[in-house]
Each structure stands twice: as structure tokens, then as C-alpha cells.
Amino acid sequence: MKGWYLLKHPQHQPINHRQSDSPSFCILVVCHNEAEHLPALLHDFQNQEVQPQTFILVDDHSNDGTLEIMTQWQKEMSTPVEVICSKGRGKKQAIEEGLANAKVEWVLTTDADCRVPATWSRKVCDIYERTPFDLLIMPVEMDSGKGVLNSIIRMEFITLVGAGMSLAACGHPIMCNGANMAFSLQGRKAHAHQMHKELLSGDDVFLLHALKKGKGKIYVTAHKDCMVKTAGNATFHDFLHQRARWASKAVYYTDKESIAVACCILGISIWQIILYAISLFHLSAWIWALGLFWGKWICDVLYLHSMRKTFPMPHLIGHSLILSFFYPFYITYSAMAGVMRKKIW
């Protein structure tokens, strides 16, 4: 809540960017079987108010026509477009290959299933000109679709994004989302050895931890001109699969604050499940189980309410109540599945 109080947008005079004097940057996207979503993102790129020096599109062994979409768009664009076929496997190696020959100051990146506003690149240029960064954390919204389940999944996603942003605003960054971030090329290359190349993903959080340890300049903005919208999970199984994939990276964390937060969340979740189980045999334990449930839910509601200016949340009370009941179960499941899961995209 303190972090979201600090994230109130400062009132700056706008900068009138000209293509000739804009900071040297590129837009990087790595794709794996994204033929369904990629055309919409490329359309958004065409409409950017400030065009980058180059677009870098990396195909990671797609077999659904993604590469053909890239090469066709390359022919249509006046801004230089570099299309690369990744030789390695996984998003992290694809990023390394994409950046290998880049000659820019900083990189703006998103995912192929996202949509970006026309103001996206201009606003990041504005921020970089005022406060040059090594890493910029920006908001990510989810296209939840219809239905209560999708709305609750969106709310859960917002809690993660919002926590990462608010902790960074307080000077304690522990996580970010590669669907919307910018970083200095020099800083990224300087910490390439800390990216855990043995893992297929995690390019975002390991970069954050490396820069944090190296006293890099990490900033965060909640400005809606920077807001990126990502596609929601198609099914509940996809949701669990994604959370397990995210959890699988936690065992490689070396950042003490990240480890402490992860252990705290998992510990409270396991303790809730234990209290529920004990309550089935000892009715007197219900007072402890309900006390923990209601206390945590009230804190969560206050926290979610502090983000509503950036992330509108209709039905906040009802949906957060439902989410709070299932939260300890899927958190524990995700942690266990994350440790045992196979390495896949």
C-alpha cells in the first residue's frame, strides 16, 4: 500500500520527441508459435508515436507460421526490422541471440501475445531522458475475457504485478514481468552470466536480481501510457501450468528479500491448509482458521483497493473473497509442481 502511494504520477512537462534525437533503443520480441496473436502486436508497433532504431523479432522454433508473419512484416515496414531464427532453445537464449548484434542504448521488450498502446515507446523515452535506468518495471494488465473464473484469475495476476511494482517503488524490488519492461543493453550484457542459461525462461526476474545486487538503477512507473495488456489463460489448466512454471524459478533465487517473501507466502498458505485440516477433527480450531482467513482477506482487500486507480477491479469484495479461499491450495500446489516440473516453454 505504501508503494502504491509512492507511485502517484509526477506532473512533468511533456517532451516533444523527434525521431532524430530520441534515445537509441530497439524493441525486442521473442516468439514461439504465436501466429494467432503476433499480427495484432505488429499492428501496434506500426502505430508507435516514437519508432525505435530497429525492431528485433526472434523466432524460437515455431511451426505455426510465426516466422512467415515476421518476414512479411519486415518487407512492409519502413523502420528497420531484423528477423532472427534462434539456434538455441528457450526464450532466454533467443533473447541473447537477438541482442548479440544490437547497437543501441536500451531495449524495450514485450511478449508476442500482448497489446501495447501507441504511447508506449514515447512514454518510456520520456522516462529514460529524465532518469536513465538500467531496468524499468511497467504495469501489465490481463485481458480476462468473460466469466467469474476469468475475472478472479485476472485479479490474482494483478496482485502479482502490483506487488512487484509497489515493492520496487519502496526500494525493495523482487520481481517484474518481461511482458513489459525496458533495460539498458550494457547492463544486460554485463550480467549475462547471471541469467541462469540452464533454464528456458526467467530472463526478467534474474536480470532484476542481478542489477539489484550490482546496485543498478531500477525504476518503476504505473503510468497508463505504459500499460501493456496480455492475453489471459485459455483454461484453468493453463493458469496452473503458468504458475508452476513461475514457481520453478524460485529455487534458483539468491536474492534474500525474494526468498523471504516467497517463504512467507508459502508458509502462510501451508499453515492455513493445516488449520483447515485440524478443524475437521477439532471444532475449537475453527476460531484460529477463521481468524487467519479473515485477517489475511482484510489486508488483501485494502492492498487491492490501493491499486484501483491503475487496475480497475469490479466486484472487488466478492471476487477477492473467493480467491482468498482457494489461494492457499493453488499456491501450495504450484510450489510443489514447480519443483518437480519439466523444463518447457
N, C-alpha and C positions, 0 to 999 in steps of 0.2 A: 504494500500500500504506500509505503514511503517512496519507493521507486517510481510509482505512477504519479505521485505528487510532484516529483522532481522532473518528470517527463513532460510537463506543460510546455507547449511550444513557445520558444522565444520569438519575439516580434523583430524580425530582421527586414531591412530594405531589400527588395529583390535585386538580383544581379541579372543584367541583360547579357546573356551568353551569345557569343559569336563562334561559329564553328572553328575559326582560325585561332581563337585564344582560349578555347575550352581546355581543361586539363587533358593530358594524354591518357586515354583509357580505352579499354576494349570491353565488349560484352561477350561472355563465355557461357555456352550451354552444352552440357553433355547429354546425349540421348541414347536410350535403349528401348527399342520398339515403341516409339511414341508417334507413329503416323497419325493416330487419331487426334492427338492434342497439338502437335507441333505447328500445323498451319495457322492456328489462331494466335499462337505466341509470335510467330514470324510476322503476322499482320500487325501486332502491337509494336514490334521492333521498327517496322517501317514508319510508324506514326510517332516515334520518339521526337520530342521537341529539340533535343540535342543528340545528334548522331555520334557514335563512337568513331575512333580512328579505324577500327575494324571489328567485325563480328567473327567470333571463332566458334564454329559448330563441330563438335566431336561426336562421331557415331561409334557406339560401343557394341559392335557385332549385332546390329539389328537385322531382322529378317522379315520385316513387315512393310518395307517401302520407305522407311525413315530416311535412308541415305539418298534416295531419288528425290524426295521432297527438298532436302538440303541443297543438292546440286542444282535443281531447277530454280530455287530462290536465289542462289548465288548468281545465276545468269541475269536475273531480273533486277537486282539491286545495283544502285549507283555507288553506295558505300561499299568498300572492300569487304568481301566475305571469304573467310578461309574455312574450307571443309576438310576435316581430318578423319581418317578411318583409324581407330585405335588399334594398336598391335597387342596391347596388354589386355587384361581383363578387369572389369570393375570401374566404378566411377572415379576412384582416386587416381588410378593410372591413366585414365582418359584425360583427366584434368592436367596431369603432369605433361602429357604429350601435347595438349592444347596450348599450354603456356611455354613450351620449350623454346619457341622462336618469337614469342611476343616481345614487342619493343614499346612498352607503354609504362606509365607511372603506376596505374592502378587498374583493377579488374572489377567489373560489375557482373554478378552471376545470379542465375535463377535456374529453375527446373523446367523441363520441356512441357510439363502438364500444367503450367501456371499461366496466368494472365497478368500483364503489367500495364499501368496507366501511362498515358502519353507524357506525363510529367516526371516519370520515374528517373530517367537519366539526368534531366535538368536539375532536379532537386538534389541528387547525390553530388553532382558537380558543384552546386551551391555550397553544400556542406564541406566538400573537400577544399574548396577555395578558402573557406573561413577557418577550418580546423583540419588540416591534413591528418589523415588517420592511417593506421596500419590495418584496422578492421572496423567496419561499420555494420552494426546489427540493426535490422529494419523489420517492421511488422509483416506478418504473413497471416492472411485470412483464409478460411476454408469455405469453399462452395458446398454447403451442406446438403443441398437438394431438399426433397420433401420428406415429411415424416418425423415423428418424435425421436426415433433412434438416431437419425442423421443429425438432428439438432443437438442431441446430447453429445454425440461424437465431436461435433464442431466445438461445443463448449469445452470439452476435455482438451481438444487441440489448442484452444485459446489459453487455457490455464498454463500449458507448457510454454507457448510462445511468450505469453505475458510474464511468466516467472523469469524467463531468460532475459527479457528486456528490462524488467524492473530491478533485478539484481545487478545487471550491468550499470544501470543508472545510479545505483548506490555504491558503485565501485567494487563490486564483487561478481564479475562475470563468470558464469559457469557453463552456459550453453547458448547456442544460437542455431539458426536454421539456414542451411545452404540454399533454400529456395529464394532467399532474399538477403544477400549480403554483398559487401564490397571489401576488397582488401588490396593493400599495396603489393605490387609484384615483387619488389625487393624483399619485403618481409616474408612473403610466401616462400620464395626460393631459399631464403636464409634458414628457414625452419623445415625444409623438405624432409630432412632426416628424422623428424619427429612426427611424421604423418601416419605412422604405422602402415607401411605399404603392404604388410601381410593381410590386412583387412581390405575388403572390397569397397567399403564406404567409411564415413566418419571424417570426411575432408573438412567439414565445418567445425565440429567441436574440438578436434585435435589441433587445428590451426589456432583456435581461440585459446586453448590451454597453453600452447607453445608461446604465443605472443604475450599472454599474461605472465608466464614465467620469465620471459625476456624483457619485461617492463615495456611492452609495446603500447602504442596509443590505440585504445579500444573505445569506441564511441557507440552511442545508440540513439536512434530517433524513432518517435512514434508518429511522425507526420504522415497524414493520409496521402500526400502526393507520392510517398514512397511505398505505399501499401501494395503488396502482391497477393493475388488470390490463387490458391492452389485447388486442384480438383480433390473432392472428398473421396473417402474409401468406398469402393463399389459395394462391398459386403462387410458384415461383421467379422468374417474370417480374415478379410484383407486388413481390417483395423488391428486385429490381434497380431497378425503377421508383421505389420509395420512396427507395432510397439515392441514386439520381441526382437526385431532387428535393431531398433534403437537401444534396447536394454543390453544387447550383446556386446556393445562397445564399452559399457560401463566397467567391465573387468579390466580394461586396459587404461583406465584413468589413472593419472598420477597427481592431478590437482586435488589438494586436500579439501578445499571447500566443496568441490563437486562430489567427492566421495562422501563427505559428511552429510550433504543434503540427500543423496541417493540412499544412504543407510538410514537416515531419519525417516524418509518417506516409506521405505520398505519395512522398517521396524514398526512404525505405527500401524501399517496395513496388516502385518502379521499379528500384532497384538490385538487388533480388532477382531480378526478371524478367531483367535484363541478365545477371546471373551464370548463371542457368539457361540462357540462350541461348548464352553463351560456352562453357559446359560441354559443349554438344553437339559442339563442334568442338575443344575443348582440354580433355582429361580432367583435366589438372592444376588446372583452375579449380574442379573439384568440391569441393575441400577448403575453398575460400572460400565457395562456395554453401551447403554443408552447415554450415559454421561459423556463418554468419549465420542460417540457418534454425533450428538447434538453440539457439543463444544467445537468439534472439528468443522461441522457443517456451518455453524455461525461464522467462524473465521473465514471459511471459503467464500461464503456469500459476501461478506464485507470486502474481501480481496477482489472478487469478480466485479462487484459494483464499482470499484475504483478504476476499472478498465473500460467502462461502458462508453466513454467518450470516443475511444478508438475502435472498440469492438462492441457494436450493439448486441445485446443479449435479451431478446424477448423471452418471456416465461422463465426468468432467471431463478425464481424461488423454486418452482416445481421441477424444472429440469435438473437443477443442482442437487435437489433432494434425492432424485432418482439416481443420479450419477454418484452421489456420496455413498449410497447403499452398495452399489456394485464395485466401487473404486478399489477397496482393499483386495477383492478377489482377482480382478484382472491385473492389478499391479503385481501381485504375488505370482500369478501365472506368467506374466510377461518376463519377470525376472528369472524364473526357472527355465522358461522356454528359451530366453536369450542366451543363457549359459550353455544350453545343450544344442542350439540350433546349428544348422549347416550354413556355410558362407554362400549366400546368394544375393542377387541384386535386390 
